[in-house]
Amino acid sequence: MPGRSSANSGSTGFISFSGIESALSSLKNFQSCISSGMDTVSSVALDIVETQTEVSSEYSMDKAMVEFAMMDRELNHYIKAVQSAINHVKEERPENIPDLKLLVEKKFLALQNKNSDADFQKNEKFVQFKQQLKELKKQSVKPKEDGSHNELDQIKDKDASRAGNERDGLQADRETEGPGVDEDMIVTQSQINFICPITQLEMKKPVKNKVCGHTYEEEAVVRMIESKHKRKKKACCPKIGCSHTDIRMSDLVQDEALRRAIESHNKKRCRQPV
């Protein structure tokens, strides 16, 4: 029989795992399909938040994201189980070939039994999805067309009410400072996070550093990291006051929420009369 020693049909000395390893490669390729699916769901969810579509649609996207995360976890466990079974046979070199299917199932179930909701916090796509939704909600909260407020508006109204007296006092101060001062301050504050600390220009494709949370223009930070690494140096975060001294390419993730916020701000600015 091909792949086995003619002297001992039960020997593992000449077993070829090429077929199994080829199948594993296909499974790993399927992981990229799951990743693409999660990117699509994330993009649709952000569109829903940005356009203030009903909450049920956002909830559906959240459920879809959970399903993808569960599939990714299960696929990872199965791949680990198969690899573990192969390594076991290669290292132990048993006299008789074990039932590989049974061995894989045993290892797979052992991994599955350790599942918990906390696993999703290890899924980078899922964590990024939740963070991006949260950030975009902060940027795109708008009153409803009928004049009523959504839940987030109501919370903001309560905060505004508590701070009413302070605001009235500040308004009086602003009036003494002259027209246009407070508007300039508001615009400056809203745009401060749009500026790349490297180029000092408004970002077009922002990426966030997962370690320190700061954002940069993708091309600029990649160029900075590559330049430092060529000289065998570490790339420090260029944000003033940040203590992070080793930015890595793997730490950078697309900041879709910020990109949308910048685009939305620019569209509004273009619509304003000159």
C-alpha positions in Angstrom: 0.0 0.0 0.0 1.4 3.4 -0.9 2.9 5.4 2.0 3.5 2.3 4.1 6.5 0.0 4.6 6.1 -3.3 2.8 7.9 -5.0 5.7 5.3 -4.0 8.3 1.9 -2.8 7.1 1.3 -1.3 10.6 4.5 0.7 10.7 4.3 4.5 10.7 7.9 4.9 9.3 6.7 5.8 5.8 3.3 7.4 6.4 2.8 10.4 4.3 0.7 13.2 5.7 0.9 15.3 2.6 -2.8 14.7 1.8 -3.9 15.8 5.3 -1.6 18.8 5.2 -3.0 19.8 1.9 -6.5 19.6 3.3 -5.3 21.8 6.2 -4.0 24.3 3.8 -7.5 24.5 2.2 -9.1 25.0 5.7 -6.7 27.9 6.4 -7.7 29.4 3.1 -11.3 29.2 4.3 -10.3 31.3 7.3 -9.6 34.2 4.9 -13.2 33.8 3.6 -14.4 34.2 7.2 -12.2 37.2 7.7 -13.7 38.8 4.5 -17.2 38.1 5.7 -16.4 39.8 9.0 -15.1 42.8 7.1 -18.3 43.0 5.1 -20.5 42.7 8.1 -18.5 45.4 9.9 -18.8 47.8 6.9 -22.6 47.2 6.7 -23.0 47.8 10.5 -21.1 51.1 10.3 -23.3 52.1 7.3 -26.4 51.4 9.5 -25.1 53.5 12.4 -24.1 56.3 10.1 -27.5 56.5 8.4 -29.4 56.1 11.7 -31.2 53.0 10.4 -33.4 51.1 12.9 -31.7 49.4 15.8 -32.9 45.9 14.8 -30.8 46.1 11.6 -27.7 46.9 13.7 -28.6 44.0 16.1 -28.8 41.6 13.1 -25.3 42.7 12.1 -24.1 42.1 15.6 -25.5 38.6 15.5 -23.9 37.9 12.2 -20.6 39.0 13.6 -21.0 36.6 16.5 -21.7 33.7 14.1 -18.6 34.5 12.1 -16.5 34.7 15.3 -17.9 31.3 16.4 -17.1 29.7 13.0 -13.6 31.1 13.2 -13.1 29.7 16.7 -14.4 26.3 15.6 -12.2 26.2 12.5 -9.2 27.2 14.6 -9.9 24.4 17.0 -10.3 21.8 14.3 -7.0 22.8 12.6 -5.2 22.6 16.0 -6.7 19.2 16.6 -5.6 17.8 13.3 -2.1 19.3 13.7 -1.9 17.9 17.2 -2.9 14.5 16.0 -0.3 14.5 13.3 2.4 15.7 15.7 1.4 13.0 18.1 1.9 10.2 15.5 5.2 11.7 14.3 6.6 12.0 17.8 5.3 8.8 19.3 5.8 6.6 16.2 3.4 3.9 17.4 3.9 0.4 16.1 0.3 0.3 14.9 -1.3 3.2 13.1 -4.0 4.8 15.4 -7.4 5.8 14.3 -6.6 9.3 13.2 -10.2 10.4 12.8 -11.0 9.3 16.4 -7.9 11.0 17.7 -8.7 14.3 15.9 -12.3 14.2 17.2 -11.1 13.6 20.8 -8.7 16.5 20.7 -11.3 18.7 18.9 -13.9 18.1 21.6 -11.3 18.8 24.3 -10.8 22.2 22.8 -14.5 22.9 22.3 -15.3 22.1 25.9 -13.1 25.0 26.9 -15.2 27.5 24.9 -16.5 30.7 26.6 -17.8 34.1 25.7 -14.4 35.5 26.6 -13.0 33.9 23.5 -14.5 36.6 21.4 -12.2 39.1 23.1 -9.3 37.2 21.5 -10.8 37.6 18.0 -9.3 40.7 16.6 -11.9 41.3 14.0 -14.7 41.0 16.6 -13.1 43.4 19.1 -12.3 45.9 16.3 -15.9 45.7 15.2 -17.3 46.6 18.6 -14.8 49.4 19.0 -15.5 50.9 15.6 -19.2 50.9 16.3 -18.7 52.6 19.6 -16.5 55.3 18.1 -18.8 56.0 15.1 -21.8 56.3 17.4 -20.0 59.1 19.2 -19.4 60.9 15.9 -22.7 60.4 14.1 -25.5 60.9 16.7 -28.1 63.0 15.1 -31.7 64.1 16.1 -34.5 62.3 14.3 -36.4 64.0 11.5 -39.6 64.3 13.6 -37.7 66.3 16.2 -37.7 63.5 18.8 -34.6 62.2 20.4 -33.1 58.7 20.5 -31.8 57.2 23.7 -28.3 58.6 23.3 -29.8 62.0 22.7 -31.8 61.7 25.9 -28.7 60.9 27.9 -27.0 63.9 26.4 -30.0 66.1 27.2 -29.8 65.0 30.8 -26.1 65.9 31.0 -26.8 69.2 29.3 -29.6 70.0 31.8 -27.3 69.3 34.7 -24.7 71.6 33.2 -27.2 74.3 32.2 -26.1 76.9 34.7 -22.5 76.4 33.9 -23.2 76.7 30.2 -25.2 79.9 30.6 -22.2 81.4 32.5 -19.8 80.3 29.8 -22.1 81.8 27.2 -22.0 85.2 28.9 -18.2 85.0 28.9 -18.1 84.1 25.2 -20.3 87.1 24.3 -17.7 89.4 25.9 -14.9 87.8 23.9 -16.5 88.7 20.6 -18.3 86.8 17.8 -16.8 83.7 16.2 -14.4 82.8 19.1 -16.5 79.9 20.4 -17.2 78.5 16.9 -13.5 78.5 16.1 -12.8 76.6 19.4 -15.5 74.0 18.6 -14.2 73.4 15.0 -10.6 73.1 16.3 -11.6 70.6 18.9 -13.6 68.5 16.5 -10.8 68.4 14.0 -7.9 67.8 16.4 -8.2 64.0 16.1 -8.3 64.2 12.3 -4.7 65.4 12.1 -1.8 62.9 11.7 0.9 63.5 14.3 3.5 62.6 11.7 2.4 64.6 8.6 0.4 67.2 10.6 -2.2 66.9 7.8 -5.7 65.7 7.9 -5.8 61.9 7.6 -7.3 60.1 4.6 -6.7 56.5 5.6 -6.2 56.5 9.4 -4.9 53.4 11.2 -5.1 52.9 15.0 -2.3 51.6 17.2 -3.8 48.8 19.2 -1.2 49.3 22.0 -1.5 53.0 22.8 -4.7 53.9 20.9 -3.3 56.7 18.8 -4.0 57.1 15.1 -1.8 58.0 12.2 -2.0 58.3 8.4 -1.3 54.7 7.2 1.3 55.5 4.6 3.2 57.8 6.9 3.5 55.5 9.9 4.4 52.5 7.7 7.1 54.5 6.1 8.3 55.6 9.5 8.4 52.1 10.9 10.3 50.7 7.8 12.8 53.5 8.0 13.5 52.9 11.7 13.8 49.1 11.2 16.2 49.5 8.4 18.5 51.3 10.8 17.9 48.6 13.5 15.9 51.0 15.6 12.5 50.9 17.2 9.7 53.2 16.0 8.3 55.4 18.9 4.8 56.7 18.8 5.0 60.2 17.4 2.1 61.5 19.5 3.4 64.0 22.0 3.3 62.5 25.6 2.9 58.9 24.5 5.3 56.5 26.1 4.9 53.7 23.6 8.4 53.1 22.1 8.0 50.1 19.8 5.3 50.5 17.1 4.9 47.3 15.0 3.1 46.7 11.7 1.0 44.1 13.4 -0.2 46.7 16.0 -1.9 48.8 13.3 -5.6 48.3 12.4 -7.8 50.3 10.0 -9.8 53.0 11.9 -12.9 52.9 9.8 -15.0 54.9 12.2 -12.5 57.8 12.2 -12.2 57.7 8.4 -16.0 58.0 8.1 -16.1 60.8 10.6 -13.5 62.8 8.6 -15.4 62.3 5.4 -18.7 63.3 7.0 -17.1 66.4 8.5 -15.7 67.4 5.1 -19.0 66.8 3.3 -20.8 69.1 5.8 -18.1 71.7 5.4 -18.5 71.6 1.6 -22.3 72.1 2.0 -21.9 75.2 4.2 -22.4 78.5 2.3 -19.2 80.5 1.7 
